[in-house]
Amino acid sequence: MYWTLGFIISGAIVLVVALVLIVILLVARKIRRLGLEALSVAGEIEAATNSIWGIEGANDLVKDIARGAKSIEGRVKGIAGILGGAS
């Protein structure tokens, strides 16, 4: 009688472990599928955001232009002062 009960309990434990392993395998497959999907989208995201990194270069260019404009403004004021003082 005890042997029979032991076999039934052991069989139930084996079934539960097998079900847990099956669930783990299914979840692992889903994680793998989602990971591959994320990797395929990552390339698209990189391509779409490359232009954002170019903004830093554009900002530097605008700063250089502003410095040049201020330099020109200072020179023009100097010339205007000389011309204004000469008349």
DSSP file (Angstrom, degrees, kcal/mol; ACC not computed):
  #  RESIDUE AA STRUCTURE BP1 BP2  ACC     N-H-->O    O-->H-N    N-H-->O    O-->H-N    TCO  KAPPA ALPHA  PHI   PSI    X-CA   Y-CA   Z-CA
    1    1 A M     >        0   0    0      0, 0.0     4,-2.0     0, 0.0     5,-0.1   0.000 360.0 360.0 360.0 -45.4    0.0    0.0    0.0
    2    2 A Y  H  >  +     0   0    0      1,-0.2     4,-2.4     2,-0.2     5,-0.2   0.847 360.0  55.8 -68.1 -33.1    2.8    2.5    0.9
    3    3 A W  H  > S+     0   0    0      2,-0.2     4,-2.5     1,-0.2    -1,-0.2   0.921 107.8  48.3 -63.6 -42.4    4.7    1.5   -2.2
    4    4 A T  H  > S+     0   0    0      1,-0.2     4,-2.2     2,-0.2    -2,-0.2   0.923 111.8  48.6 -63.6 -45.4    1.7    2.4   -4.4
    5    5 A L  H  X S+     0   0    0     -4,-2.0     4,-2.5     1,-0.2    -1,-0.2   0.892 111.2  51.2 -62.9 -40.1    1.2    5.7   -2.6
    6    6 A G  H  X S+     0   0    0     -4,-2.4     4,-2.7     2,-0.2    -2,-0.2   0.895 110.0  49.1 -63.2 -42.3    5.0    6.5   -3.1
    7    7 A F  H  X S+     0   0    0     -4,-2.5     4,-2.6     2,-0.2    -2,-0.2   0.894 111.6  49.4 -65.5 -38.8    4.8    5.7   -6.8
    8    8 A I  H  X S+     0   0    0     -4,-2.2     4,-2.2     2,-0.2    -2,-0.2   0.929 113.8  44.9 -66.0 -45.1    1.8    7.9   -7.2
    9    9 A I  H  X S+     0   0    0     -4,-2.5     4,-2.4     2,-0.2    -2,-0.2   0.922 114.3  49.5 -65.4 -43.3    3.4   10.8   -5.4
   10   10 A S  H  X S+     0   0    0     -4,-2.7     4,-2.5     1,-0.2    -2,-0.2   0.907 111.0  49.9 -61.2 -42.6    6.7   10.3   -7.3
   11   11 A G  H  X S+     0   0    0     -4,-2.6     4,-2.3     2,-0.2    -1,-0.2   0.898 110.0  50.4 -62.8 -41.3    4.8   10.2  -10.6
   12   12 A A  H  X S+     0   0    0     -4,-2.2     4,-2.4     2,-0.2    -2,-0.2   0.905 110.6  49.5 -64.1 -40.8    2.9   13.4   -9.6
   13   13 A I  H  X S+     0   0    0     -4,-2.4     4,-2.6     2,-0.2    -2,-0.2   0.915 110.4  50.4 -64.0 -42.7    6.2   15.1   -8.8
   14   14 A V  H  X S+     0   0    0     -4,-2.5     4,-2.5     1,-0.2    -2,-0.2   0.904 111.1  49.1 -62.1 -41.5    7.8   14.0  -12.1
   15   15 A L  H  X S+     0   0    0     -4,-2.3     4,-2.5     2,-0.2    -2,-0.2   0.911 111.4  48.9 -64.5 -42.3    4.7   15.4  -14.0
   16   16 A V  H  X S+     0   0    0     -4,-2.4     4,-2.4     2,-0.2    -2,-0.2   0.926 112.7  47.7 -64.2 -43.8    4.9   18.7  -12.1
   17   17 A V  H  X S+     0   0    0     -4,-2.6     4,-2.4     2,-0.2    -2,-0.2   0.910 111.8  50.6 -62.9 -42.1    8.7   19.0  -12.9
   18   18 A A  H  X S+     0   0    0     -4,-2.5     4,-2.3     2,-0.2    -2,-0.2   0.910 110.8  49.0 -62.8 -42.0    8.1   18.1  -16.5
   19   19 A L  H  X S+     0   0    0     -4,-2.5     4,-2.5     2,-0.2    -2,-0.2   0.906 110.4  50.8 -64.4 -40.8    5.4   20.8  -16.8
   20   20 A V  H  X S+     0   0    0     -4,-2.4     4,-2.5     2,-0.2    -2,-0.2   0.918 110.9  49.0 -62.9 -42.5    7.6   23.4  -15.2
   21   21 A L  H  X S+     0   0    0     -4,-2.4     4,-2.4     2,-0.2    -2,-0.2   0.896 110.4  50.8 -63.8 -40.1   10.4   22.5  -17.7
   22   22 A I  H  X S+     0   0    0     -4,-2.3     4,-2.3     2,-0.2    -2,-0.2   0.920 111.0  48.5 -63.3 -43.2    8.0   22.8  -20.6
   23   23 A V  H  X S+     0   0    0     -4,-2.5     4,-2.6     1,-0.2     5,-0.2   0.912 110.6  51.3 -63.4 -42.0    6.8   26.2  -19.4
   24   24 A I  H  X S+     0   0    0     -4,-2.5     4,-2.5     1,-0.2    -2,-0.2   0.912 110.4  49.2 -61.2 -42.5   10.4   27.3  -19.0
   25   25 A L  H  X S+     0   0    0     -4,-2.4     4,-2.2     2,-0.2    -1,-0.2   0.902 111.6  48.7 -64.1 -41.1   11.2   26.2  -22.5
   26   26 A L  H  X S+     0   0    0     -4,-2.3     4,-2.1     2,-0.2    -2,-0.2   0.913 112.8  47.1 -65.7 -42.1    8.2   28.0  -23.9
   27   27 A V  H  X S+     0   0    0     -4,-2.6     4,-2.6     2,-0.2    -2,-0.2   0.901 110.7  52.6 -66.0 -39.9    9.1   31.2  -22.1
   28   28 A A  H  X S+     0   0    0     -4,-2.5     4,-2.4    -5,-0.2    -2,-0.2   0.896 109.0  49.8 -63.0 -40.0   12.7   30.9  -23.3
   29   29 A R  H  X S+     0   0    0     -4,-2.2     4,-2.6     2,-0.2    -1,-0.2   0.909 111.3  49.0 -63.8 -41.4   11.5   30.6  -26.9
   30   30 A K  H  X S+     0   0    0     -4,-2.1     4,-2.7     2,-0.2    -2,-0.2   0.915 110.9  49.8 -65.7 -41.6    9.3   33.7  -26.5
   31   31 A I  H  X S+     0   0    0     -4,-2.6     4,-2.4     2,-0.2    -2,-0.2   0.911 111.6  49.3 -61.8 -42.4   12.2   35.7  -24.9
   32   32 A R  H  X S+     0   0    0     -4,-2.4     4,-2.5     2,-0.2    -2,-0.2   0.922 111.6  48.7 -62.6 -44.2   14.4   34.6  -27.8
   33   33 A R  H  X S+     0   0    0     -4,-2.6     4,-2.2     1,-0.2    -2,-0.2   0.925 113.5  46.1 -62.8 -44.8   11.8   35.6  -30.4
   34   34 A L  H  X S+     0   0    0     -4,-2.7     4,-2.4     1,-0.2    -1,-0.2   0.862 111.1  53.4 -67.1 -34.6   11.3   39.0  -28.7
   35   35 A G  H  X S+     0   0    0     -4,-2.4     4,-2.2    -5,-0.2    -2,-0.2   0.916 109.6  47.4 -64.4 -43.4   15.0   39.5  -28.5
   36   36 A L  H  X S+     0   0    0     -4,-2.5     4,-2.0     2,-0.2    -2,-0.2   0.892 112.2  50.4 -64.6 -38.8   15.5   38.9  -32.2
   37   37 A E  H  X S+     0   0    0     -4,-2.2     4,-1.8     1,-0.2    -2,-0.2   0.910 109.9  50.4 -64.3 -42.0   12.6   41.2  -32.9
   38   38 A A  H  X S+     0   0    0     -4,-2.4     4,-1.8     1,-0.2    -2,-0.2   0.891 109.2  51.7 -64.1 -38.9   14.2   43.9  -30.7
   39   39 A L  H  X S+     0   0    0     -4,-2.2     4,-1.0     1,-0.2    -1,-0.2   0.883 108.5  50.7 -65.4 -37.6   17.5   43.5  -32.5
   40   40 A S  H  X S+     0   0    0     -4,-2.0     4,-0.8     1,-0.2    -1,-0.2   0.864 113.0  46.0 -68.6 -33.5   15.8   43.9  -35.9
   41   41 A V  H  X S+     0   0    0     -4,-1.8     4,-2.5     1,-0.2    -1,-0.2   0.781 100.0  70.1 -77.2 -26.8   14.1   47.1  -34.7
   42   42 A A  H  X S+     0   0    0     -4,-1.8     4,-2.5     1,-0.2    -1,-0.2   0.877  95.8  53.0 -59.8 -38.2   17.4   48.4  -33.2
   43   43 A G  H  X S+     0   0    0     -4,-1.0     4,-2.3     2,-0.2    -1,-0.2   0.905 109.5  48.2 -63.4 -41.1   18.9   49.0  -36.6
   44   44 A E  H  X S+     0   0    0     -4,-0.8     4,-2.1     2,-0.2    -2,-0.2   0.897 111.4  50.3 -65.5 -40.0   15.8   51.0  -37.7
   45   45 A I  H  X S+     0   0    0     -4,-2.5     4,-1.7     2,-0.2    -2,-0.2   0.913 110.1  50.2 -64.9 -42.2   16.0   53.1  -34.5
   46   46 A E  H  X S+     0   0    0     -4,-2.5     4,-0.9     1,-0.2    -2,-0.2   0.924 111.6  48.0 -61.6 -43.9   19.7   53.7  -35.0
   47   47 A A  H  < S+     0   0    0     -4,-2.3     4,-0.4     1,-0.2     3,-0.4   0.874 112.5  49.5 -64.7 -36.1   19.1   54.8  -38.6
   48   48 A A  H  < S+     0   0    0     -4,-2.1    -1,-0.2     1,-0.2     3,-0.2   0.765 114.5  43.7 -75.0 -24.6   16.2   57.1  -37.4
   49   49 A T  H >X S+     0   0    0     -4,-1.7     4,-1.0    -3,-0.2     3,-0.8   0.455  85.0  91.3-102.5  -1.0   18.3   58.8  -34.7
   50   50 A N  H 3X S+     0   0    0     -4,-0.9     4,-0.8    -3,-0.4     3,-0.5   0.866  82.9  59.0 -60.4 -35.0   21.5   59.3  -36.5
   51   51 A S  H 3> S+     0   0    0     -4,-0.4     4,-0.5     1,-0.2     3,-0.4   0.807  96.5  62.3 -66.0 -27.0   20.3   62.8  -37.6
   52   52 A I  H X4 S+     0   0    0     -3,-0.8     3,-1.3     1,-0.2     4,-0.5   0.893  99.2  54.2 -64.1 -38.3   20.0   63.7  -33.9
   53   53 A W  H >X S+     0   0    0     -4,-1.0     4,-0.6    -3,-0.5     3,-0.6   0.760 100.1  62.1 -68.8 -22.4   23.7   63.3  -33.4
   54   54 A G  H 3X S+     0   0    0     -4,-0.8     4,-1.9    -3,-0.4    -1,-0.3   0.665  85.5  76.2 -74.3 -15.9   24.3   65.7  -36.3
   55   55 A I  H <X S+     0   0    0     -3,-1.3     4,-2.8    -4,-0.5    -1,-0.2   0.868  88.0  58.7 -63.7 -35.8   22.6   68.5  -34.4
   56   56 A E  H <> S+     0   0    0     -3,-0.6     4,-2.1    -4,-0.5    -1,-0.2   0.919 106.6  47.4 -60.3 -43.0   25.6   68.9  -32.2
   57   57 A G  H  X S+     0   0    0     -4,-0.6     4,-2.0     1,-0.2    -1,-0.2   0.891 111.4  50.8 -64.1 -39.0   27.8   69.6  -35.2
   58   58 A A  H  X S+     0   0    0     -4,-1.9     4,-2.4     2,-0.2    -2,-0.2   0.894 108.3  52.5 -65.9 -39.4   25.2   72.1  -36.5
   59   59 A N  H  X S+     0   0    0     -4,-2.8     4,-2.3     1,-0.2    -2,-0.2   0.911 108.6  50.2 -62.5 -41.5   25.1   73.8  -33.1
   60   60 A D  H  X S+     0   0    0     -4,-2.1     4,-2.3     1,-0.2    -1,-0.2   0.903 110.0  50.8 -62.1 -40.6   28.9   74.2  -33.2
   61   61 A L  H  X S+     0   0    0     -4,-2.0     4,-2.3     1,-0.2    -2,-0.2   0.911 109.5  49.8 -63.7 -42.5   28.6   75.6  -36.7
   62   62 A V  H  X S+     0   0    0     -4,-2.4     4,-2.5     1,-0.2    -1,-0.2   0.895 109.5  51.9 -64.0 -39.6   26.0   78.2  -35.6
   63   63 A K  H  X S+     0   0    0     -4,-2.3     4,-2.4     2,-0.2    -1,-0.2   0.915 109.6  49.6 -62.6 -42.2   28.3   79.2  -32.6
   64   64 A D  H  X S+     0   0    0     -4,-2.3     4,-2.4     2,-0.2    -2,-0.2   0.914 111.3  48.8 -62.3 -42.4   31.2   79.7  -35.0
   65   65 A I  H  X S+     0   0    0     -4,-2.3     4,-2.5     2,-0.2    -2,-0.2   0.902 110.8  50.8 -64.0 -41.0   29.0   81.9  -37.3
   66   66 A A  H  X S+     0   0    0     -4,-2.5     4,-2.3     2,-0.2    -2,-0.2   0.906 110.1  49.4 -64.8 -41.1   27.7   83.9  -34.3
   67   67 A R  H  X S+     0   0    0     -4,-2.4     4,-2.2     1,-0.2    -1,-0.2   0.919 111.9  49.2 -62.4 -42.6   31.3   84.5  -33.2
   68   68 A G  H  X S+     0   0    0     -4,-2.4     4,-2.5     1,-0.2    -2,-0.2   0.901 110.2  50.7 -62.8 -40.5   32.3   85.6  -36.7
   69   69 A A  H  X S+     0   0    0     -4,-2.5     4,-2.6     1,-0.2    -1,-0.2   0.901 110.2  49.4 -65.1 -40.4   29.3   87.9  -36.8
   70   70 A K  H  X S+     0   0    0     -4,-2.3     4,-2.4     2,-0.2    -1,-0.2   0.888 110.6  50.9 -65.7 -37.7   30.2   89.5  -33.5
   71   71 A S  H  X S+     0   0    0     -4,-2.2     4,-2.1     2,-0.2    -2,-0.2   0.925 111.8  46.8 -63.8 -44.2   33.8   90.0  -34.7
   72   72 A I  H  X S+     0   0    0     -4,-2.5     4,-2.7     2,-0.2    -2,-0.2   0.909 110.6  53.3 -63.5 -41.2   32.5   91.6  -37.9
   73   73 A E  H  X S+     0   0    0     -4,-2.6     4,-2.4     1,-0.2    -2,-0.2   0.915 108.5  49.8 -60.4 -43.3   30.2   93.8  -35.8
   74   74 A G  H  X S+     0   0    0     -4,-2.4     4,-2.0     1,-0.2    -1,-0.2   0.905 112.2  47.3 -62.8 -41.0   33.1   95.0  -33.7
   75   75 A R  H  X S+     0   0    0     -4,-2.1     4,-2.6     2,-0.2    -2,-0.2   0.894 111.0  51.1 -67.3 -40.0   35.1   95.8  -36.7
   76   76 A V  H  X S+     0   0    0     -4,-2.7     4,-2.9     2,-0.2    -2,-0.2   0.903 109.7  50.4 -64.8 -39.9   32.3   97.7  -38.4
   77   77 A K  H  X S+     0   0    0     -4,-2.4     4,-2.3     2,-0.2    -1,-0.2   0.900 110.6  50.4 -64.1 -39.1   31.7   99.7  -35.2
   78   78 A G  H  X S+     0   0    0     -4,-2.0     4,-2.1     2,-0.2    -2,-0.2   0.928 112.3  45.7 -62.9 -44.9   35.4  100.5  -35.1
   79   79 A I  H  X S+     0   0    0     -4,-2.6     4,-2.8     2,-0.2     5,-0.2   0.906 112.6  51.3 -64.4 -41.6   35.3  101.7  -38.8
   80   80 A A  H  X S+     0   0    0     -4,-2.9     4,-2.7     1,-0.2    -1,-0.2   0.883 109.2  51.2 -63.6 -37.1   32.2  103.7  -38.1
   81   81 A G  H  X S+     0   0    0     -4,-2.3     4,-2.0     2,-0.2    -1,-0.2   0.904 111.7  46.5 -66.6 -40.1   33.8  105.3  -35.2
   82   82 A I  H  X S+     0   0    0     -4,-2.1     4,-1.3     2,-0.2    -2,-0.2   0.932 115.8  45.1 -66.8 -44.3   36.8  106.3  -37.3
   83   83 A L  H  X S+     0   0    0     -4,-2.8     4,-0.9     1,-0.2    -2,-0.2   0.871 113.2  50.8 -67.8 -36.1   34.7  107.6  -40.1
   84   84 A G  H  < S+     0   0    0     -4,-2.7     3,-0.3    -5,-0.2    -1,-0.2   0.862 111.4  47.9 -69.3 -35.2   32.4  109.4  -37.7
   85   85 A G  H  < S+     0   0    0     -4,-2.0    -1,-0.2     1,-0.2    -2,-0.2   0.735 106.9  58.2 -76.4 -22.7   35.4  111.1  -36.0
   86   86 A A  H  <        0   0    0     -4,-1.3    -1,-0.2     1,-0.2    -2,-0.2   0.717 360.0 360.0 -80.8 -21.5   36.9  112.1  -39.4
   87   87 A S     <        0   0    0     -4,-0.9    -1,-0.2    -3,-0.3    -2,-0.2   0.488 360.0 360.0 -92.0 360.0   33.9  114.1  -40.5
